[in-house]
Amino acid sequence: MDIFSDVLYDNDMTLQQLKYAVTVADTKNITEASRKVFISQPSLTASIHELESEMNITIFSRTNKGVTITNEGDEFLAYARQVLDQASLLEAHFKGENDATPIFSVSCQHYSFAVKAFVEVIKMFGGNEYDFTLRETQTHEIIEDVAKLKSEIGVLYMSTKNRKVIEKLLVKNNLIFESLFTTPLHIFISSKNPLAKKKRLSLKDLAPYPYLTYEQGDFNSFYFSEEPLTEVDFECPKNIKVRDRATLFNLLIGLDGYTICSGIISRELNGKDIISRPLAVEDKMTVGIITRKDVSLSRYGKAYISELKQIAVF
């Protein structure tokens, strides 16, 4: 019998225990987790120990710096999240939508259109209570989040340069990729950048300006880069790596920097200060969604994908 079967059929298992474990995993801190689930720290610790004993596994390793998740804990937590999601759907269906708190999570690369679609889903389903999460994060974390069911949907791109590596990771993690659109490469620049006067830009045009890219932590290879072209592909003597989209946009404006992207931006969320221009290269990028093969989409997930398909068009 696998872990998922144990979760479903062990009479001593409770949804509350699963919720406690997932909260500890999300916070990586027992004290913070206890505040979130409104029980004392000793009670939470005892509940986690009881759960580990019942399942005969070690979910967390305890250190002076907090808790870390073991390999078997990772597997257990992925199934635990799925059980909690299904329980939420049951409550929503039989107790009425007003009695259930909607839960939905997305992990994505730094795309304003992905944020816009998320906003529309909240407007559609939010109500008086909801628990939604949007993670604009690094590429490897997007894959990990969906694989471990921290997020129902991931949004990232593939190109001829990274496709083999990304597809191999998706297969390994039981994930599937669905294309949203394929587009020639563009750049984002400030509307006041001298390059804004041109309708189409070459790599040579970009040489004097800072190239802004998203930092990928321990996975800073071009396979995980959020930009389809890296400094390996062309000469760019000025390079700045950032972690968030707001910082990147500020540097686009303050330093006349640029970044290479799909060219799709939400004017409603980002205003008119950032514009896109097509780049004179042959490369293209395909932006799509990743989901778990063995998990059915929730109504929030289906609505989110529908919004993406409406928003992410030229």
Buried (B, 14 or more C-beta within 10 A) or exposed (E): EEBBEBBEEEEEBBEEBBBBBBBBBBBBBBEBBBBBBEBEEEEBBEBBEBBBEBBEBBBBEEEEEBBEBBEBBBBBBBBBBBBBBBBBBEBBEEEEEEEBEBBBBBBBBBBBBBBBBBBBBBEBBEEEEBEBBBBBBBBBBBBBBBBBBBBBBBBBBBBEBBBEBBEEBBEEBEBEBEEBBBBBBBBBBBEEBEBBEEEEBEBEBBEEBBBBBBBBEEEBBBBBBBBBBBBEBBEBEBEBEBBEBEEBBBBBBEBBBBBBBBBBBBEEEBEEEBBBBBBEBEBBBBBBBBBBEEBEBBBBBEBBBBBBEEBBEE
